[in-house]
Amino acid sequence: MMKIPKVASILSCACVLCLGLSPVAMAFDKAVDEIQAEQNSARKGSLPGLLKQDEDTQKGVYTMKGKVLTIYPDYFVIERNNGKEVSLHFDVTTKLPRNFSPGDFVEAKVVHYNDGHHALSIDPMK
């Protein structure tokens, strides 16, 4: 007869212990989450372009740099630093600070346009 009270007391102690440790476990999980969030925010600064994007990149605007090879009435052909030739379409909405000639080095803000690139602005490289 003595065994039933012992079993009941052991079970009640186990329940009390579990209820008492649950806030500790929750606090530990919260601390781990905060540490992971700090590490992720630190990582954003060390991996440019992968996790952290500027406003232009989010809008689909990116920068192309290269040497002007040929100029046509509505597009430039430039050779990028990697050796690839790219045509940049431009129109009256494109900001051109001056006239360019073949051999000039330019920096263009572009977006994808009908299987090509549309220049929003073309500036001389600094």
C-alpha positions in Angstrom: 0.0 0.0 0.0 2.9 2.3 0.5 3.9 2.0 -3.2 0.9 4.0 -4.6 1.7 7.2 -2.6 5.3 7.0 -3.6 4.4 6.6 -7.3 1.9 9.5 -7.0 4.4 11.7 -5.3 7.1 11.0 -8.0 4.7 11.7 -10.8 3.5 15.0 -9.2 7.1 16.1 -8.6 7.9 15.3 -12.3 4.9 17.4 -13.4 5.9 20.3 -11.2 9.5 20.1 -12.4 8.3 20.2 -16.1 6.0 23.1 -15.5 8.8 25.0 -13.7 11.4 24.4 -16.5 9.2 25.4 -19.5 9.7 29.2 -19.0 13.5 28.5 -18.8 13.3 26.5 -22.1 11.3 29.3 -23.7 13.8 32.0 -22.6 16.7 29.9 -23.9 14.9 29.5 -27.3 14.4 33.3 -27.4 18.0 34.0 -26.7 19.1 31.6 -29.4 16.8 33.3 -31.9 18.2 36.7 -31.0 21.8 35.5 -31.5 20.9 34.1 -34.9 19.2 37.3 -35.9 22.3 39.3 -35.0 24.5 36.9 -37.0 22.2 37.2 -40.0 22.2 41.0 -39.9 26.0 41.0 -39.6 26.2 38.6 -42.6 24.2 41.0 -44.8 27.0 43.5 -44.6 29.7 41.0 -45.5 28.0 39.6 -48.6 27.3 42.5 -50.8 24.6 42.0 -53.4 23.5 38.6 -52.1 21.4 39.4 -49.1 21.4 43.2 -49.0 20.3 45.1 -52.1 20.2 48.8 -52.8 17.0 50.4 -54.1 18.1 50.4 -57.8 18.8 46.7 -57.8 15.4 46.0 -56.2 13.8 47.9 -59.1 15.7 45.8 -61.7 18.1 48.6 -62.5 21.8 47.7 -62.7 25.1 49.3 -63.8 27.1 48.3 -66.9 30.6 49.6 -67.6 32.5 49.3 -70.8 34.1 50.8 -73.9 31.9 52.2 -76.7 32.6 50.3 -79.9 29.9 51.6 -82.3 27.2 54.1 -82.1 23.9 53.7 -84.1 21.0 56.1 -84.1 19.1 54.2 -81.4 21.7 52.1 -79.6 25.3 51.8 -78.5 27.4 48.7 -78.8 29.8 48.5 -75.8 32.4 46.0 -74.8 32.1 45.1 -71.2 35.1 44.4 -68.9 34.5 40.7 -69.3 35.0 41.0 -73.1 31.3 40.5 -74.0 29.7 42.9 -76.5 26.3 44.4 -75.4 23.9 46.7 -77.2 22.3 49.4 -75.2 19.1 50.8 -76.6 18.5 54.5 -75.9 15.8 57.0 -76.7 14.6 60.5 -75.7 14.1 59.4 -72.1 17.7 58.3 -71.7 19.9 60.9 -69.8 22.9 61.6 -72.0 25.1 64.4 -70.5 27.2 64.7 -73.7 27.8 63.1 -77.1 30.0 60.0 -77.0 32.3 58.6 -79.6 33.8 55.1 -80.2 36.6 54.5 -77.7 34.9 56.3 -74.8 34.5 54.5 -71.5 30.9 54.7 -70.2 28.9 53.7 -67.2 25.2 53.0 -67.9 22.2 52.4 -65.7 20.2 49.8 -67.6 17.0 47.6 -67.3 16.1 44.6 -69.4 14.0 45.6 -72.4 12.6 43.2 -75.1 15.5 40.7 -74.9 18.0 43.5 -74.7 19.1 46.4 -72.5 17.5 49.8 -72.3 19.7 52.6 -70.9 18.2 54.9 -68.4 21.3 57.0 -68.3 24.8 56.8 -69.9 27.6 58.7 -68.2 31.3 58.9 -68.9 33.4 56.7 -66.5 35.3 58.6 -63.8 
